[in-house]
Amino acid sequence: MRSLKILILEPNPFQLMALHQMLNAIGIYDVLTAPSLGSAKRSLERRGTVDIAVCNPQLQSGDGLALIRHLADRQEARALIMVGAVAPALLDDLETLLGEHRITLLGRLHTPVSAVLMRALLDTYMTIPRHSVDA
């Protein structure tokens, strides 16, 4: 698998560790982890654009939605995996936002996240022609 850089925004330490370990088990080792929007932004400033961001857009703090908007506005992610339940109206708005900023929505995963389904989404990303995610 081509080397991927992935950012995970997850405030729950257990969930964050589980997602990080899952990605490592799949063979993804360039994983930025962030428990908050502020730490996610600092990681992006230090490490640059990521291939894929993983977050729940409906975090109670509002960090998930704010991160997605930040990533879209600054073109700091090529694709997004949403984790957790997402209200249909919000999903429609997010799909529009992502489409306008040419960020690929790879899919949505419910918690607990399945490693098989995560791997399938990562494999989908790998099949996207580079020019369509880089453009």
N, C-alpha and C positions, 0 to 999 in steps of 0.2 A: 504494500500500500504506500502510495506517495505520502510524504510527510505532510501532516496537517497541523495547523495551529488552531486550537479551539479555546474559546473563552466560556467559562461556566459562571453564571450569576445565580447563587443560591444562598439564602441567608441561614438555612438550617445546616449546622456543621455536619451532621450525620449524612444528610442527603448530598451535600457538597463532596464529602469524602467518598461516598458510594459512587457518584457519577465520575469522579476523578479516577478511582480505581477501575471502574468499568472501562473507561477509555484506555487506560494503561493496559488492561487485559486484552483489549482489541488490537493494541499495537500503536496507540496514539500517545506520544510522550510529551509533546509540546502543548501542555494544557495550562492555561491561565485560570486560576480560581479566584472568585471574588464573592465575599459575603454581602457586599453593598454596592450601590451605584458608584459611590466615591472610589472604592477600591478597584472597581472595574475600569473606571476612567483612568486611574493612575496606571493600571497595568497596560492599558492601550497606549498611553503616552510613552511608557518605557519600552514596550515590546512591539508596538505598531499594529497594523491591520491583522485581523484574524480571518481564517477561512470560514469558520462556523462559530456562531454564538448560540449558547444553550441557555434558555431562561424561561421563567414563567411570567408572562406579561401581566398577570393579575396578582402579583405579590401585594400584600396588604400595604406595604410601605410605598407602593407606586414605583419602586425601583425598576421592576421588569419592563414596564411600559416606557419609562424614561430612558432606559438603556436602549431599547429598540429604536426609539426616536433619535437618540444620540448616534447610534450606529448608522442609521439611515442618513441623517443630515451630514455626517462626516465621512460616509462611505468607508467605515472601518470594519465591515464584515461583508463577506460575499454571500453568506447563507445563514439561515436561522432555523433552529429546532426549538419549538415551543414545548414546554413541559407543564403538565397540569391542565385542568379544565379551563377553557376559554369561552366566555359568553359569545354567542353567535354574532351579536352586533359588533362587539369589539373585534372579533375575528375578521369580519368583513372590512372594518376600518384598517386593520393591520395589513391585510392582504393588499389593499389599495396602496397604503404607504410603502410597503415593500416593493410592489410592482413599479411604483413611480421612481423608486431609487435603485431599481434593478438588483434587489437582494432576493435570492431564491429562498422561498419557504420550503424547506425539505419535508417538514411534517410536524405532527404533534404527537407527543408521547404522554401517556398517563402515568402517574406514580402509583406504585413503584415502577421505575423505568425498566423495561426489558432489554437485556443486552442484545438479544437477537434482533429486536426492532431497531435499537440504536445502530447496530452494525448495518442493517438494511438501509437506513437513512444515510449513513456515511458512504456506503457503496453507491447509493444514488448520486451523491455529490461527486464521487470519483468519475462517474460516467458523463457528467455535464462537460461539454467541450470548454476548455480553458477560456477561449475568447468570450463565451457567453457569460461567464462569471467574472471575468476581469474587465469587461467592457464598461 
